[in-house]
Every structure is written in structure tokens, then in C-alpha cells.
Amino acid sequence: MTKDKAPFPKQEKKQDSEGQSAFKQPPKNQSEKPEKKAEDIQAYIEKCQADIDHWKDLALRSQAEMENLRKRTQTDIEKANKYANAGFAKDLLQVADFLNGAIQCAQKELDKLKAENKNPDPFLKNLLTGVEMTEKQLQTVFNNHQIKRMETIGRLFDPNFDKVIQEVEDPSKEPGTIVQELQAGYTIGSDRVLREAMVIVSKK
């Protein structure tokens, strides 16, 4: 009894030049990340945009705060420079008072001599001129440092700038009108009182 032949002839494996089988095995599948769904991608984009907006807003806020800090620092420096000599200037106000008092005394004496039809004393006249020039120069120095004498006569009393020493009846003027100045008032930097003015005001 003969053996049946196999329905398919047996194939021999051919060897390639390197001795490996000519029948190449298909490459193994490499593991790949599953693709994200469209909604997942959109959510990821929105999250990234939110992060960008957050950090952008934070950067803008920080920039604004630094700019405000720079302006405040600059303002503080300007104020410090403006009022740095306030103490020294306040001490000099007494010198201005003495000069002004000397001028008034000398002028009264010259007016008295003139009323009596007497010749003015040349020494007194020259002295008055010299004191007036000195007082004028001092006021120029004050103005250069933003120190100004306040105008008081004729205006209404202001508690921020004036100190009332006395009230006098004067029906012709509005109550609170300054009618006399006993001591001059000064401001520094145009917005700060260096010394209040001592005044006399009217009342009904």
C-alpha cells in the first residue's frame, strides 16, 4: 500500500546570503498613543489659551504696579527735594521780619520829619535804602526756592493759612475780612504753609 502524497508540496526554506530565512516575518506592531478625540483637543487648546491669558494678565498687572511704584517714588523724591530746606527757610523768616520792622521804623521817622517840614536825615535815608535792598534780595532768594509771602490784607480769613489774633468792628467790610497783618505768612512749594499769618479781622 502506497502512501498518499501531501496535497501541497513541501516548500523548502531558502536561505539568504546571511543564512536567515527568505520568508521575512512581518514587523511587530509598535505601540502607538491613541489619537485624541476632537473634543479633547479643543479642551486642551482652551486650557492652553486660558493659561496664556492668565500669565499675560499677571504680567500686565505687574508692569502697572511697577509703573505706579516708579511714579510714587518720583513724587516722593520731588517732595523731599522741594521741602528739604523748609526748616532752614523757617529760621530765615525771623530775619525777614527784622528787616521789615527796620524798614517800617525808618520810614515812620522820615515821614515824621517830613510832616514837621524838616530835612530828612541823610544817614537815615541811606540806611533805609540799604535795608530795603537787603530785604528785596532776601525775598528774591525766597522766590528762587519757592518760598512766597502771602497776600493777606483785604481777603477773607482762611484758617488753613491765617491765625486770627484780634477782631475789630468794621461795618463797611464783610465779617472775617483781614484788615491788618501783624506777622507775615509764608508758603513753600505753593502747597504747604511754612508759617501762618497773624492777622486782625473785621466783625459786625
N, CA and C of each residue as an Amber inpcrd file, in Angstrom:
protein
   612
   0.8620000  -1.1860000   0.0000000   0.0000000   0.0000000   0.0000000
   0.8760000   1.2050000   0.0000000   0.5490000   2.0480000  -0.9520000
   1.3990000   3.2700000  -1.1020000   0.8530000   4.4120000  -0.2670000
   1.7730000   5.2290000   0.1850000   1.3660000   6.4300000   0.9620000
   0.8870000   7.5140000   0.0180000  -0.1980000   8.1440000   0.4410000
  -0.7040000   9.2860000  -0.3710000   0.2470000  10.4480000  -0.2560000
   0.3900000  11.0990000  -1.3840000   1.2160000  12.3120000  -1.3660000
   0.4510000  13.4530000  -0.7130000   1.2130000  14.3190000  -0.0920000
   0.5920000  15.5000000   0.5480000  -0.0200000  16.3690000  -0.5160000
  -1.1870000  16.9070000  -0.2500000  -1.8640000  17.7420000  -1.2600000
  -1.0450000  18.9380000  -1.6800000  -0.2260000  19.4230000  -0.8120000
   0.6080000  20.5850000  -1.1560000   2.0530000  20.1820000  -0.9930000
   2.8250000  20.4770000  -1.9850000   4.2410000  20.1040000  -1.8780000
   4.9160000  20.8670000  -0.7640000   5.7880000  20.2220000  -0.1360000
   6.5310000  20.8360000   0.9660000   7.5460000  21.8190000   0.4170000
   7.4080000  23.0590000   0.8980000   8.3060000  24.1160000   0.4300000
   9.5450000  24.1390000   1.2990000  10.6140000  24.3030000   0.6000000
  11.8780000  24.4040000   1.3120000  12.1880000  25.8650000   1.5960000
  12.7220000  26.0970000   2.7660000  13.1270000  27.4530000   3.1180000
  14.4240000  27.7920000   2.4500000  14.3830000  28.8530000   1.7160000
  15.6090000  29.3270000   1.0850000  16.3560000  30.2220000   2.0570000
  17.6270000  30.0340000   2.0190000  18.4710000  30.8320000   2.8950000
  19.0280000  32.0120000   2.1140000  19.0180000  33.1360000   2.7360000
  19.6310000  34.3110000   2.0780000  21.1040000  34.3020000   2.3500000
  21.7620000  35.3330000   1.8920000  23.2320000  35.3830000   1.9970000
  23.7020000  35.3400000   3.4190000  22.8650000  35.7880000   4.3600000
  23.2890000  35.8170000   5.7550000  22.7830000  34.5930000   6.5160000
  22.1950000  33.6630000   5.7950000  21.7660000  32.4260000   6.4310000
  20.4330000  32.5370000   7.1040000  19.7090000  33.6270000   6.8820000
  18.4200000  33.7940000   7.5190000  17.3400000  33.3430000   6.5580000
  16.2300000  33.1130000   7.0860000  15.1220000  32.6170000   6.2780000
  14.7050000  33.6670000   5.2770000  14.3870000  33.1910000   4.0350000
  13.9800000  34.1160000   2.9950000  12.5800000  34.6160000   3.2450000
  11.8240000  33.8400000   4.0660000  10.4770000  34.3030000   4.4110000
  10.5890000  35.2480000   5.6010000  10.4470000  36.5300000   5.2680000
  10.5860000  37.5400000   6.3370000   9.3150000  37.6150000   7.1300000
   9.5080000  37.7140000   8.4370000   8.3590000  37.8640000   9.3100000
   7.8800000  39.3100000   9.2520000   6.6180000  39.5330000   9.2560000
   6.1140000  40.9270000   9.2470000   6.5450000  41.6410000  10.5210000
   6.8570000  42.9320000  10.3980000   7.3170000  43.6770000  11.5880000
   6.2600000  43.6980000  12.6650000   6.7580000  43.6130000  13.8670000
   5.8370000  43.6640000  15.0000000   5.2100000  45.0480000  15.0990000
   3.9750000  45.0940000  15.4710000   3.2940000  46.3840000  15.6220000
   3.8920000  47.1630000  16.7930000   4.2730000  48.4410000  16.4970000
   4.8210000  49.3070000  17.5520000   3.6550000  49.9390000  18.3100000
   3.8980000  50.0740000  19.6030000   2.8260000  50.6640000  20.4140000
   2.6560000  52.1260000  20.0470000   1.4970000  52.5860000  19.7670000
   1.2080000  53.9800000  19.4010000   0.1710000  54.5490000  20.3730000
   0.3270000  55.9020000  20.6840000  -0.6290000  56.5680000  21.5540000
  -1.9520000  56.7280000  20.8130000  -3.0070000  56.4920000  21.4720000
  -4.3050000  56.6560000  20.8000000  -4.5420000  58.1220000  20.4840000
  -5.0730000  58.3640000  19.3140000  -5.3350000  59.7450000  18.9270000
  -6.4290000  60.3320000  19.8190000  -6.2110000  61.5900000  20.1460000
  -7.2060000  62.2660000  20.9730000  -8.4220000  62.5900000  20.1320000
  -9.5170000  62.5440000  20.7830000 -10.7300000  62.9110000  20.1030000
 -10.7750000  64.4190000  19.8790000 -11.6120000  64.8520000  18.9770000
 -11.6840000  66.2700000  18.6200000 -12.0190000  67.1360000  19.8290000
 -12.9400000  66.6360000  20.6770000 -13.3160000  67.4530000  21.8400000
 -12.1830000  67.5370000  22.8550000 -11.3850000  66.4940000  22.9510000
 -10.2500000  66.5350000  23.8620000  -9.2120000  67.5410000  23.3790000
  -8.9940000  67.5660000  22.0750000  -8.0400000  68.5230000  21.5140000
  -8.5190000  69.9560000  21.7410000  -9.8130000  70.1990000  21.5340000
 -10.3680000  71.5410000  21.7300000 -10.2490000  71.9680000  23.1890000
 -10.5090000  71.0210000  24.1040000 -10.3960000  71.3360000  25.5300000
  -8.9500000  71.6720000  25.8960000  -8.0230000  70.9340000  25.3050000
  -6.6060000  71.1930000  25.5680000  -6.2060000  72.5720000  25.0590000
  -6.7070000  72.9350000  23.8570000  -6.3980000  74.2640000  23.2930000
  -6.9680000  75.3620000  24.1850000  -8.1880000  75.1580000  24.6480000
  -8.8080000  76.1590000  25.5110000  -8.0510000  76.3110000  26.8310000
  -7.5850000  75.2060000  27.3730000  -6.8000000  75.2780000  28.6140000
  -5.4970000  76.0410000  28.3900000  -4.8340000  75.7550000  27.2760000
  -3.5900000  76.4790000  26.9620000  -3.8500000  77.9730000  26.7920000
  -4.9730000  78.3110000  26.1210000  -5.3050000  79.7180000  25.9280000
  -5.6150000  80.3940000  27.2640000  -6.2860000  79.6660000  28.1590000
  -6.5890000  80.2130000  29.4840000  -5.3050000  80.4770000  30.2680000
  -4.3520000  79.5440000  30.1600000  -3.0630000  79.7450000  30.8300000
  -2.3380000  80.9590000  30.2560000  -2.3940000  81.1040000  28.9310000
  -1.7460000  82.2600000  28.2940000  -2.3800000  83.5610000  28.7710000
  -3.7140000  83.5890000  28.8160000  -4.4170000  84.7920000  29.2740000
  -4.0810000  85.1060000  30.7230000  -3.9840000  84.0570000  31.5450000
  -3.6690000  84.2550000  32.9660000  -2.2890000  84.8910000  33.1410000
  -1.2970000  84.3210000  32.4860000   0.0580000  84.8390000  32.6510000
   0.2290000  86.2030000  31.9870000  -0.5030000  86.4270000  30.9000000
  -0.4620000  87.7360000  30.2560000  -1.0540000  88.8010000  31.1710000
  -2.1870000  88.4780000  31.8020000  -2.8210000  89.4070000  32.7400000
  -1.9160000  89.6720000  33.9330000  -1.2730000  88.6210000  34.4300000
  -0.3550000  88.7750000  35.5580000   0.8190000  89.6720000  35.1910000
   1.3380000  89.5010000  33.9760000   2.4550000  90.3330000  33.5300000
   2.0460000  91.7970000  33.3910000   0.8410000  92.0310000  32.8600000
   0.3530000  93.4040000  32.7060000   0.1270000  94.0570000  34.0660000
  -0.4200000  93.2880000  34.9990000  -0.6330000  93.8300000  36.3480000
   0.6910000  94.1840000  37.0240000   1.6710000  93.3030000  36.8660000
   2.9870000  93.5590000  37.4590000   3.6220000  94.7990000  36.8410000
   3.4650000  94.9390000  35.5350000   4.0090000  96.1100000  34.8570000
   3.3280000  97.3860000  35.3500000   2.0070000  97.3300000  35.5230000
   1.2750000  98.5010000  36.0090000   1.6830000  98.8640000  37.4330000
   1.8590000  97.8510000  38.2830000   2.2730000  98.1040000  39.6620000
   3.6710000  98.7210000  39.7150000   4.5590000  98.2350000  38.8680000
   5.9120000  98.8020000  38.8340000   5.8950000 100.2490000  38.3450000
   5.0180000 100.5420000  37.3830000   4.9010000 101.9100000  36.8850000
   4.3460000 102.8310000  37.9680000   3.3510000 102.3550000  38.7120000
   2.7990000 103.1490000  39.8130000   3.8440000 103.3630000  40.9070000
   4.6150000 102.3270000  41.1880000   5.6750000 102.4580000  42.1880000
   6.7190000 103.4690000  41.7420000   7.0440000 103.4390000  40.4560000
   8.0280000 104.4030000  39.9320000   7.5180000 105.8340000  40.0680000
   6.2250000 106.0400000  39.7620000   5.6520000 107.3810000  39.8590000
   5.5970000 107.8530000  41.3080000   5.2090000 106.9450000  42.2170000
   5.1610000 107.3260000  43.6330000   6.5480000 107.6660000  44.1540000
   7.5180000 106.8720000  43.7560000   8.8920000 107.1380000  44.1920000
   9.3870000 108.4750000  43.6610000   9.0700000 108.7650000  42.3950000
   9.4710000 110.0300000  41.7990000   8.8070000 111.2030000  42.5120000
   7.5210000 111.0270000  42.8650000   6.8070000 112.0850000  43.5860000
   7.4080000 112.3070000  44.9660000   7.7410000 111.2260000  45.6570000
   8.3480000 111.3460000  46.9890000   9.6940000 112.0440000  46.9130000
  10.4670000 111.7380000  45.8750000  11.7700000 112.3870000  45.7130000
  11.6000000 113.8770000  45.4580000  10.6290000 114.2240000  44.6080000
  10.3860000 115.6340000  44.3010000   9.9350000 116.3970000  45.5430000
   9.0480000 115.7670000  46.3470000   8.6050000 116.4230000  47.5700000
   9.7530000 116.5920000  48.5610000  10.5900000 115.5570000  48.6620000
  11.7290000 115.6340000  49.5830000  12.6760000 116.7570000  49.1710000
  12.9120000 116.8960000  47.8690000  13.7800000 117.9720000  47.3850000
  13.1410000 119.3370000  47.5810000  11.8080000 119.3800000  47.3740000
  11.1080000 120.6550000  47.4690000  11.0840000 121.1840000  48.9010000
  10.8800000 120.2710000  49.8750000  10.7340000 120.6990000  51.2580000
  11.9880000 120.4420000  52.1000000  13.0810000 120.0890000  51.4400000
  14.3100000 119.7780000  52.1800000  14.8150000 120.9710000  52.9800000
  14.6200000 122.1810000  52.4380000  15.1440000 123.3790000  53.1010000
  14.0730000 124.1000000  53.9080000  12.9650000 123.4250000  54.2170000
  11.8660000 124.0740000  54.9280000  12.2990000 124.5540000  56.3160000
  13.0330000 123.7070000  57.0400000  13.4720000 124.1020000  58.3780000
  14.3940000 125.3040000  58.3520000  15.3450000 125.2960000  57.4230000
  16.2780000 126.4260000  57.3040000  15.5320000 127.6930000  56.8870000
  14.5930000 127.5400000  55.9480000  13.8300000 128.7000000  55.4750000
  12.9910000 129.2940000  56.6040000  12.4150000 128.4280000  57.4280000
  11.5860000 128.9280000  58.5260000  12.4130000 129.7490000  59.5090000
  13.6530000 129.3590000  59.7280000  14.5360000 130.1460000  60.6030000
  14.8480000 131.5090000  59.9980000  14.9400000 131.5720000  58.6600000
  15.2480000 132.8380000  57.9950000  14.0680000 133.8060000  57.9980000
  12.8800000 133.3110000  58.2750000  11.7230000 134.2040000  58.2910000
  11.8640000 135.2830000  59.3740000  12.5050000 134.9520000  60.4650000
  12.7280000 135.9550000  61.5060000  13.6410000 137.0670000  61.0070000
  14.6140000 136.7100000  60.1690000  15.4810000 137.7310000  59.5770000
  14.6550000 138.6580000  58.6960000  13.7470000 138.0780000  57.9160000
  12.8630000 138.8910000  57.0730000  11.9870000 139.7990000  57.9350000
  11.5140000 139.2870000  59.0750000  10.6980000 140.1060000  59.9790000
  11.5080000 141.2870000  60.5180000  12.7330000 141.0510000  60.9170000
  13.5760000 142.1280000  61.4590000  13.8560000 143.1970000  60.3960000
  14.1410000 142.7490000  59.1850000  14.3920000 143.7060000  58.1080000
  13.1490000 144.5360000  57.8190000  12.0020000 143.8820000  57.7800000
  10.7560000 144.5860000  57.5240000  10.4370000 145.5720000  58.6460000
  10.7130000 145.1550000  59.8910000  10.4990000 146.0620000  61.0310000
  11.4170000 147.2710000  60.9640000  12.6710000 147.0500000  60.5780000
  13.6190000 148.1610000  60.4650000  13.1700000 149.1450000  59.3820000
  12.6560000 148.6260000  58.2970000  12.1770000 149.4800000  57.2080000
  11.0030000 150.3340000  57.6760000  10.0730000 149.7210000  58.3920000
   8.9070000 150.4570000  58.8670000   9.2920000 151.5540000  59.8550000
  10.2190000 151.2260000  60.7620000  10.6610000 152.2270000  61.7470000
  11.3560000 153.4060000  61.0620000  12.2560000 153.1130000  60.1340000
  12.9720000 154.1780000  59.4380000  12.0210000 155.0220000  58.5930000
  11.0640000 154.3580000  57.9560000  10.1100000 155.1000000  57.1250000
   9.2310000 156.0090000  57.9830000   8.8070000 155.5330000  59.1560000
   7.9980000 156.3600000  60.0460000   8.7780000 157.5980000  60.5000000
  10.0690000 157.4210000  60.7760000  10.8930000 158.5510000  61.2180000
  11.0450000 159.5800000  60.1010000  11.2360000 159.0990000  58.8750000
  11.3540000 160.0290000  57.7470000  10.0250000 160.7460000  57.4850000
   8.9160000 160.0280000  57.6160000   7.6030000 160.6570000  57.4390000
   7.3630000 161.7130000  58.5160000   7.8130000 161.4390000  59.7460000
   7.6470000 162.3900000  60.8400000   8.4410000 163.6830000  60.5600000
   9.6740000 163.5310000  60.0830000  10.4910000 164.7040000  59.7480000
   9.8600000 165.4990000  58.6080000   9.2990000 164.7830000  57.6450000
   8.6640000 165.4510000  56.5130000   7.4290000 166.2130000  56.9770000
   6.6530000 165.6290000  57.9230000   5.4580000 166.3000000  58.4440000
   5.8210000 167.5570000  59.2280000   6.9890000 167.5650000  59.8190000
   7.4550000 168.7230000  60.5970000   8.2370000 169.7030000  59.7360000
   8.2190000 169.4540000  58.4130000   8.9460000 170.3140000  57.4630000
  10.4360000 170.4030000  57.7880000  10.9620000 169.2970000  58.2130000
  12.3950000 169.2430000  58.4940000  13.0990000 168.4340000  57.4020000
  14.3490000 168.7310000  57.1980000  15.1220000 167.9920000  56.2070000
  15.3730000 166.5650000  56.7070000  15.1850000 165.5870000  55.8240000
  15.4200000 164.1950000  56.2540000  16.8910000 163.9630000  56.5630000
  17.1310000 163.1450000  57.5370000  18.4940000 162.7880000  57.9190000
  19.1220000 161.9610000  56.7940000  20.2170000 162.4480000  56.1670000
  20.8340000 161.6980000  55.0580000  21.2800000 160.2890000  55.4560000
  21.8140000 160.1840000  56.6900000  22.2540000 158.8640000  57.1400000
  21.0690000 157.9010000  57.2370000  19.9530000 158.4070000  57.8160000
  18.7680000 157.5680000  57.9680000  18.1950000 157.1830000  56.6110000
  18.2320000 158.1100000  55.6870000  17.7080000 157.8380000  54.3480000
  18.5410000 156.7840000  53.6260000  19.8630000 156.9030000  53.7370000
  20.7450000 155.9070000  53.1110000  20.6220000 154.5380000  53.7790000
  20.4600000 154.5940000  55.1110000  20.2800000 153.3310000  55.8360000
  19.0040000 152.6230000  55.3870000  17.9180000 153.4160000  55.2240000
  16.6580000 152.8420000  54.7700000  16.8190000 152.2130000  53.3840000
  17.5230000 152.8850000  52.5190000  17.7370000 152.3460000  51.1700000
  18.4990000 151.0310000  51.2150000  19.5300000 150.9760000  52.0570000
  20.3260000 149.7550000  52.1700000  19.5300000 148.5910000  52.7310000
  18.7030000 148.8680000  53.7480000  17.8880000 147.8030000  54.3480000
  16.8330000 147.3130000  53.3570000  16.2460000 148.2430000  52.5960000
  15.2510000 147.8400000  51.5980000  15.8720000 146.9590000  50.5250000
  17.0860000 147.2710000  50.1060000  17.7630000 146.4420000  49.1090000
  18.0570000 145.0420000  49.6640000  18.4480000 144.9890000  50.9470000
  18.7370000 143.7010000  51.5770000  17.4740000 142.8630000  51.6830000
  16.3750000 143.5110000  52.0820000  15.1030000 142.7920000  52.2080000
  14.6100000 142.3140000  50.8480000  14.8030000 143.1200000  49.8280000
  14.3940000 142.7300000  48.4730000  15.2100000 141.5380000  47.9850000
  16.5000000 141.5350000  48.2680000  17.3520000 140.4260000  47.8630000
  16.9590000 139.1340000  48.5850000  16.5990000 139.2610000  49.8610000
  16.1670000 138.0900000  50.6200000  14.8850000 137.5140000  50.0270000
  13.9510000 138.3830000  49.6500000  12.7150000 137.9120000  49.0370000
  12.9890000 137.2320000  47.6930000  13.9830000 137.7180000  46.9590000
  14.3610000 137.0830000  45.6880000  14.8860000 135.6700000  45.9330000
  15.6940000 135.5180000  46.9740000  16.2090000 134.1950000  47.3360000
  15.0460000 133.2750000  47.7310000  14.1080000 133.8090000  48.4940000
  12.9300000 133.0250000  48.8720000  12.1680000 132.5550000  47.6340000
  11.9370000 133.4630000  46.7030000  11.1930000 133.1050000  45.4950000
  11.9170000 132.0410000  44.6840000  13.2330000 132.1110000  44.6510000
  14.0100000 131.1080000  43.9070000  13.8540000 129.7140000  44.4930000
  13.5140000 129.6600000  45.7800000  13.3190000 128.3770000  46.4560000
  11.8330000 128.1180000  46.7360000  10.9740000 128.7680000  45.9590000
   9.5230000 128.5820000  46.0420000   8.9770000 128.9150000  47.4290000
   9.5650000 129.9090000  48.0650000   9.0810000 130.4010000  49.3460000
   8.4860000 131.7840000  49.0930000   7.1810000 131.9060000  49.3130000
   6.4950000 133.1510000  48.9500000   5.7140000 133.7060000  50.1320000
   5.7310000 135.0250000  50.1820000   4.9650000 135.7210000  51.2210000
   3.5020000 135.8060000  50.7830000   2.5930000 135.4990000  51.6880000
   1.1740000 135.5040000  51.3690000   0.6200000 136.9260000  51.4130000
  -0.2820000 137.2060000  50.4830000  -1.0160000 138.4650000  50.4830000
  -2.2500000 138.2870000  51.3580000  -2.3960000 139.1170000  52.3590000
  -3.4750000 138.9170000  53.3330000  -4.4700000 140.0730000  53.3870000
  -4.0110000 141.2940000  53.3130000  -4.8850000 142.4510000  53.5080000
  -5.9940000 142.4760000  52.4570000  -7.2420000 142.5460000  52.9400000
  -8.3810000 142.6780000  52.0450000  -9.0680000 141.3690000  51.6970000
  -8.4350000 140.2400000  51.9350000  -9.0910000 138.9720000  51.6140000
  -9.7180000 138.3900000  52.8690000 -10.5750000 137.3980000  52.6760000
 -11.2480000 136.7560000  53.7950000 -10.2860000 135.8370000  54.5440000
 -10.5210000 135.7380000  55.8270000  -9.7080000 134.8710000  56.6770000
  -9.8390000 133.4210000  56.2360000  -8.7120000 132.7190000  56.1590000
  -8.6740000 131.2960000  55.8050000  -7.9270000 130.5690000  56.9200000
  -8.6080000 129.6860000  57.6500000  -7.9520000 129.0070000  58.7820000
  -6.7720000 128.1350000  58.3660000  -6.6900000 127.7980000  57.0720000
  -5.5600000 126.9950000  56.6180000  -4.2830000 127.8270000  56.4790000
  -4.4390000 129.1430000  56.3860000  -3.2770000 129.9990000  56.1550000
  -3.1090000 131.0900000  57.2140000  -4.1720000 131.4060000  57.9210000
  -4.1390000 132.5620000  58.8190000  -4.4590000 132.1820000  60.2570000
  -3.9620000 133.0040000  61.1550000  -4.2500000 132.8530000  62.5720000
  -4.7690000 134.1980000  63.0870000  -6.0220000 134.1870000  63.5430000
  -6.6520000 135.4260000  63.9860000  -6.1790000 135.7710000  65.4030000
  -5.6710000 136.9950000  65.5360000  -5.2090000 137.4740000  66.8450000
  -6.2500000 138.3700000  67.4890000  -6.9830000 139.0780000  66.6510000
  -7.9440000 140.0450000  67.1820000  -9.0430000 140.2980000  66.1520000
 -10.2330000 140.6670000  66.6480000 -11.3400000 141.0690000  65.7910000
 -11.7120000 142.5120000  66.1150000 -11.9970000 143.2920000  65.0810000
 -12.3950000 144.6920000  65.2630000 -13.6900000 144.9210000  64.4910000
 -14.5200000 145.7820000  65.0250000 -15.7840000 146.0960000  64.3670000
 -15.5330000 146.9850000  63.1500000 -16.1020000 146.5940000  62.0440000
 -15.9830000 147.3720000  60.8170000 -17.1840000 147.0420000  59.9400000
 -18.2790000 147.8430000  60.0490000 -19.4870000 147.5490000  59.2870000
 -19.3010000 147.6580000  57.7730000 -18.2600000 148.3400000  57.3290000
 -18.0410000 148.5340000  55.8910000 -17.4420000 147.3090000  55.2120000
 -17.0000000 146.3490000  56.0000000 -16.3500000 145.1590000  55.4310000
 -17.1080000 143.8940000  55.8390000 -16.9970000 142.9000000  54.9880000
 -17.6050000 141.6050000  55.2830000 -16.9210000 140.9800000  56.4810000
 -17.7050000 140.3990000  57.3870000 -17.0830000 139.7620000  58.5660000
 -16.0430000 138.7290000  58.1560000 -14.9000000 138.7680000  58.8240000
 -13.8230000 137.8350000  58.5180000 -12.8050000 138.3920000  57.5410000
 -13.0040000 139.6450000  57.1070000 -12.0350000 140.2610000  56.1900000
 -10.7890000 140.6800000  56.9660000  -9.6350000 140.3810000  56.4270000
  -8.3750000 140.7430000  57.0870000  -8.1180000 142.2330000  56.8770000
  -8.0170000 142.9540000  57.9740000  -7.8120000 144.4050000  57.8940000
  -6.3970000 144.8110000  58.3010000  -5.6880000 143.9120000  58.9780000
  -4.3130000 144.2410000  59.3900000  -3.5020000 142.9610000  59.5450000
  -2.2390000 143.0560000  59.1940000  -1.3310000 141.9100000  59.3120000
  -0.2910000 142.2070000  60.3810000  -0.2610000 141.3710000  61.4010000
   0.7040000 141.5430000  62.4820000   2.0070000 140.8020000  62.2020000
   1.8990000 139.7000000  61.5150000   3.0800000 138.9300000  61.1230000
   2.8120000 138.2710000  59.7810000   3.7700000 138.4160000  58.8670000
   3.5810000 137.8870000  57.5220000   3.5710000 136.3670000  57.5300000
   2.7540000 135.8030000  56.6440000   2.7110000 134.3610000  56.4720000
   3.4220000 133.9600000  55.1940000   3.9740000 132.7410000  55.1810000
   4.7360000 132.2690000  54.0180000   4.3010000 130.8490000  53.6690000
   4.3720000 130.5560000  52.3730000   4.1560000 129.1980000  51.8830000
   5.4340000 128.7030000  51.2180000   5.5680000 127.3980000  51.1220000
   6.7110000 126.7990000  50.4350000   6.1940000 125.7550000  49.4500000
   6.7330000 125.7900000  48.2540000   6.2970000 124.8490000  47.2360000
   4.8900000 125.1080000  46.7550000   4.3130000 126.2550000  47.0850000
   2.9840000 126.7030000  46.6530000   1.8370000 125.8780000  47.2290000
   2.1310000 124.8300000  47.9950000   1.0510000 123.9990000  48.5200000
   1.2260000 123.6380000  49.9930000   2.2110000 124.2200000  50.6550000
   2.4070000 123.9220000  52.0740000   2.6770000 125.2220000  52.8260000
   2.0230000 125.3440000  53.9770000   2.2040000 126.5420000  54.7940000
   3.5080000 126.4180000  55.5710000   4.3790000 127.3880000  55.3520000
   5.6330000 127.4230000  56.1040000   5.4220000 128.1190000  57.4430000
   4.5960000 129.1740000  57.4210000   4.2340000 129.8750000  58.6620000
   2.9010000 130.5850000  58.4470000   2.0100000 130.4560000  59.4090000
   0.7210000 131.1330000  59.3140000   0.8940000 132.6360000  59.4630000
  -0.0150000 133.3740000  58.8410000  -0.0300000 134.8220000  59.0080000
  -0.8440000 135.1740000  60.2460000  -0.3450000 136.0770000  61.0760000
  -1.0840000 136.5660000  62.2340000  -1.8020000 137.8330000  61.8140000
  -3.1290000 137.8040000  61.9290000  -3.9310000 138.8820000  61.3510000
  -5.0030000 139.3670000  62.3100000  -5.5310000 140.5350000  61.9510000
  -6.6990000 141.1070000  62.6090000  -7.8220000 141.1490000  61.5820000
  -9.0030000 140.6720000  61.9670000 -10.1100000 140.5920000  61.0230000
 -11.2650000 141.4390000  61.5040000 -12.1660000 141.7170000  60.5520000
 -13.3340000 142.5570000  60.8530000 -14.4910000 141.7140000  61.3680000
 -15.3840000 142.3740000  62.0780000 -16.6230000 141.7570000  62.5350000
 -17.7140000 142.8200000  62.5710000 -18.9500000 142.3570000  62.6220000
 -20.0730000 143.3180000  62.7020000 -20.2350000 143.8470000  64.1030000
